[in-house]
């Protein structure tokens, strides 16, 4: 799994720290996540949980 900034098939924004995914912007509902829910790796708004197969390293210029 890539470390640092990632997207989910080009949508949303998260940060990978070791084996944890901190979900900042949800790829499903596009909402900015609550800090506590982000640290738990799920969306506060729609309950999305990241799918590891969808994780892609965020390149420069990636829109979130």
C-alpha positions as CSV (number, residue, x, y, z in Angstrom):
1,X,0.0,0.0,0.0
2,X,1.4,3.4,-0.9
3,X,2.3,5.7,2.0
4,X,1.3,9.4,2.3
5,X,-1.5,11.0,0.2
6,X,-3.8,8.6,-1.6
7,X,-7.1,8.6,-3.5
8,X,-9.6,5.9,-4.2
9,X,-9.6,5.3,-8.0
10,X,-8.9,9.0,-8.4
11,X,-11.7,10.3,-6.0
12,X,-11.5,11.5,-2.4
13,X,-8.4,12.1,-0.3
14,X,-6.8,10.1,2.5
15,X,-3.4,9.7,4.1
16,X,-1.8,6.3,4.8
17,X,0.3,6.1,7.9
18,X,1.8,2.6,8.2
19,X,-1.2,0.3,7.8
20,X,-3.8,2.9,8.8
21,X,-5.9,5.0,6.4
22,X,-7.0,8.4,7.6
23,X,-10.0,9.3,5.4
24,X,-10.0,13.1,4.9
25,X,-12.5,13.5,1.9
26,X,-14.9,10.7,1.1
27,X,-14.8,9.4,-2.4
28,X,-18.5,8.4,-2.3
29,X,-20.3,11.5,-0.9
30,X,-17.4,14.0,-1.4
31,X,-17.8,15.4,2.1
32,X,-14.9,16.6,4.2
33,X,-14.7,14.1,7.1
34,X,-14.8,14.7,10.8
35,X,-11.3,14.4,12.4
36,X,-12.3,11.6,14.7
37,X,-14.1,9.6,12.0
38,X,-11.2,10.2,9.6
39,X,-8.7,8.7,12.1
40,X,-11.0,5.7,12.4
41,X,-10.9,5.3,8.6
42,X,-14.6,5.7,7.8
43,X,-16.8,8.5,6.6
44,X,-19.0,10.2,9.2
45,X,-21.6,11.1,6.6
46,X,-22.2,8.0,4.5
47,X,-20.3,5.3,6.6
48,X,-18.0,4.5,3.6
49,X,-15.0,2.4,4.6
50,X,-12.0,2.3,2.3
51,X,-11.4,-0.7,0.0
52,X,-7.7,-1.4,-0.2
53,X,-7.9,-2.5,-3.8
54,X,-9.1,1.0,-4.7
55,X,-6.2,2.9,-3.1
56,X,-3.9,4.8,-5.5
57,X,-1.0,7.1,-4.7
58,X,-2.1,10.7,-5.2
59,X,0.1,12.3,-7.8
60,X,0.9,16.0,-8.2
61,X,-2.1,18.0,-9.4
62,X,-4.6,15.4,-8.2
63,X,-8.0,17.1,-7.5
64,X,-9.7,15.9,-4.4
